[in-house]
Amino acid sequence: MSLERANFGDMILARRKASGMTQDELSKKVGLSRAQIANVEGGRSDIPLKTLNRFTEALKCAPRDLLPG
């Protein structure tokens, strides 16, 4: 697992929890399975860049809020 992947997952997790959403709710909003959301949050999986927009819409934030660095 890369540091960047872990940081991205941590940011998704923090935003999701701050929004009061479950992994299941977020998965439905972004069109990924709950298992895929868990893998992203756990730093075990990346998402395609085009999916980043769906995360920002669902979590009501800017892309830079989810990207490390």
GUGULUM-203246 format. One record per residue (C-alpha): x negated, y negated, z negated; residue in one letter; chain. Coordinates in nm, 4 decimals, always signed. Example, Ala and Ser with C-alpha at 12.3 -4.5 7.8 and 13.67 -1.06 7.14 Angstrom:
BEGIN
<px -1.2300; py +0.4500; pz -0.7800; code a; unit A>
<px -1.3670; py +0.1060; pz -0.7140; code s; unit A>
//
This chain:
BEGIN
<px +0.0000; py +0.0000; pz +0.0000; code m; unit A>
<px -0.1398; py -0.3381; pz +0.0945; code s; unit A>
<px -0.1366; py -0.6364; pz -0.1392; code l; unit A>
<px +0.0624; py -0.8367; pz +0.1170; code e; unit A>
<px +0.3272; py -0.5654; pz +0.1416; code r; unit A>
<px +0.3560; py -0.5474; pz -0.2378; code a; unit A>
<px +0.3820; py -0.9263; pz -0.2695; code n; unit A>
<px +0.6538; py -0.9408; pz -0.0032; code f; unit A>
<px +0.8452; py -0.6649; pz -0.1806; code g; unit A>
<px +0.8118; py -0.8437; pz -0.5139; code d; unit A>
<px +0.9490; py -1.1627; pz -0.3581; code m; unit A>
<px +1.2463; py -0.9787; pz -0.2046; code i; unit A>
<px +1.3166; py -0.8101; pz -0.5394; code l; unit A>
<px +1.2975; py -1.1361; pz -0.7353; code a; unit A>
<px +1.5238; py -1.3205; pz -0.4877; code r; unit A>
<px +1.7749; py -1.0351; pz -0.4820; code r; unit A>
<px +1.7961; py -1.0217; pz -0.8617; code k; unit A>
<px +1.8196; py -1.4014; pz -0.8874; code a; unit A>
<px +2.1099; py -1.3840; pz -0.6424; code s; unit A>
<px +2.2808; py -1.1223; pz -0.8590; code g; unit A>
<px +2.2850; py -0.8677; pz -0.5763; code m; unit A>
<px +2.2344; py -0.4942; pz -0.5942; code t; unit A>
<px +2.0155; py -0.3114; pz -0.3437; code q; unit A>
<px +2.3334; py -0.1713; pz -0.1912; code d; unit A>
<px +2.4844; py -0.5183; pz -0.1429; code e; unit A>
<px +2.1645; py -0.6510; pz +0.0142; code l; unit A>
<px +2.1360; py -0.3472; pz +0.2389; code s; unit A>
<px +2.4820; py -0.4136; pz +0.3816; code k; unit A>
<px +2.4004; py -0.7799; pz +0.4442; code k; unit A>
<px +2.0734; py -0.7116; pz +0.6262; code v; unit A>
<px +2.1719; py -0.3898; pz +0.8040; code g; unit A>
<px +1.9217; py -0.1572; pz +0.6383; code l; unit A>
<px +1.9852; py +0.1407; pz +0.4134; code s; unit A>
<px +1.9586; py +0.1095; pz +0.0370; code r; unit A>
<px +1.6579; py +0.3433; pz +0.0537; code a; unit A>
<px +1.4883; py +0.1099; pz +0.3032; code q; unit A>
<px +1.5501; py -0.1860; pz +0.0693; code i; unit A>
<px +1.3984; py +0.0140; pz -0.2192; code a; unit A>
<px +1.0941; py +0.0962; pz -0.0050; code n; unit A>
<px +1.0466; py -0.2694; pz +0.0954; code v; unit A>
<px +1.0800; py -0.3881; pz -0.2645; code e; unit A>
<px +0.8407; py -0.1173; pz -0.3805; code g; unit A>
<px +0.5777; py -0.2182; pz -0.1247; code g; unit A>
<px +0.6030; py +0.1149; pz +0.0568; code r; unit A>
<px +0.7524; py -0.0203; pz +0.3786; code s; unit A>
<px +0.7399; py -0.3221; pz +0.6062; code d; unit A>
<px +1.0270; py -0.4783; pz +0.7972; code i; unit A>
<px +1.0282; py -0.5937; pz +1.1574; code p; unit A>
<px +0.9742; py -0.9683; pz +1.1858; code l; unit A>
<px +1.3176; py -1.0084; pz +1.3462; code k; unit A>
<px +1.4723; py -0.8664; pz +1.0264; code t; unit A>
<px +1.3148; py -1.1416; pz +0.8161; code l; unit A>
<px +1.5875; py -1.3802; pz +0.9335; code n; unit A>
<px +1.8575; py -1.1466; pz +0.7999; code r; unit A>
<px +1.6844; py -1.1380; pz +0.4607; code f; unit A>
<px +1.6592; py -1.5180; pz +0.4466; code t; unit A>
<px +2.0269; py -1.5553; pz +0.5352; code e; unit A>
<px +2.1368; py -1.2951; pz +0.2791; code a; unit A>
<px +1.9134; py -1.4375; pz +0.0048; code l; unit A>
<px +1.9783; py -1.8020; pz +0.1000; code k; unit A>
<px +1.6133; py -1.9013; pz +0.1237; code c; unit A>
<px +1.3521; py -2.0089; pz +0.3774; code a; unit A>
<px +1.1151; py -1.7538; pz +0.5344; code p; unit A>
<px +0.8201; py -1.9122; pz +0.3522; code r; unit A>
<px +0.9911; py -1.8254; pz +0.0217; code d; unit A>
<px +0.9494; py -1.4547; pz +0.1009; code l; unit A>
<px +0.6027; py -1.4536; pz +0.2559; code l; unit A>
<px +0.2900; py -1.4169; pz +0.0461; code p; unit A>
<px +0.0339; py -1.6932; pz +0.0432; code g; unit A>
//
